[in-house]
Amino acid sequence: MKLFPLIPLTFIASAGIALADTQIDTNEDGQITMEELVAVYDQISTDTFSQADTDDDGTLSVEELAAAREAGIIPSEM
């Protein structure tokens, strides 16, 4: 099986995730605050945000957001 056709799909999927993240990170500082997240997902609670904020710094990194989506803590779709 040749994997070459799958490589462009990986880039397209990554670009879609990055675009969604920039729509959430409105000040484009690379961190997502509770306020930025609630502006997109109004059902997010403080407890949900805390679960996703694994390093307890009060913001979500791109990696934390991706992990929270994968774990079902934060919805994948906006």
N, C-alpha and C positions, 0 to 999 in steps of 0.2 A: 504494500500500500504506500502510495506516495503522499507525503505530508506537505509538499509545496503548495497545493491549493488552499491549505488551511492557514498558512502564514498570513496572507492578507486579511483573513477573517479575524485573526487575533488583533491586528492593528486597528481594524474597524471597531471591534468590541472595546478595545482600550480607549479609543478616541471617544466613543459614546460615554464611557464611564467618566473620562476626564471632563467632557462637556457638562455632564450632569453635576459633577463636583463643583465646577466653576459657577454653575447656576445657583448652587447652595452657598458657596463661599463668595458672597457678594462683594466683600472688600478685597478679595484676592490676596489675602495674607498667608494662604496655605494652611490655615486652621479654621475649623468650623465651630462657631459658638452655638450655644443653646438657642439664642435668638435667631441666628441664621437658619438653623435646622427647623425650628418651629414655623418660620415663615414659609417653608416648603411643605413640611409635614406637621400640620396643626394638631395631630393626635399624639405627638411625642411628649412624654411626661419627663419630669426631672429625673425620676428613677430610671427610665429608659435611657436617657442621655448618660447618666452615671454608669450604667452597665456598659455602654459603648466606649466610654472614656476610660480605657484600661490603665492609663498612666496617671489618672487623677489630676491632670493639669488644668481642667476646666474647659478644654477645647478638644475637638476631634481632629486628628490628622487624617490624611487621605487613607492611610493604612488602617486606622481604627474604624473609619467609616466603611471601608471595604469589608473588614472582618465582621462588623456589626450587621451589614447587609447579608453576608454569607451565613451568619448565625441566625438570621431571621429577627434580629433585635430591631432593626430599622428596615422599612420596606425597600425593596430593590427599585421599584418604579416610583416616579414622582407624579 
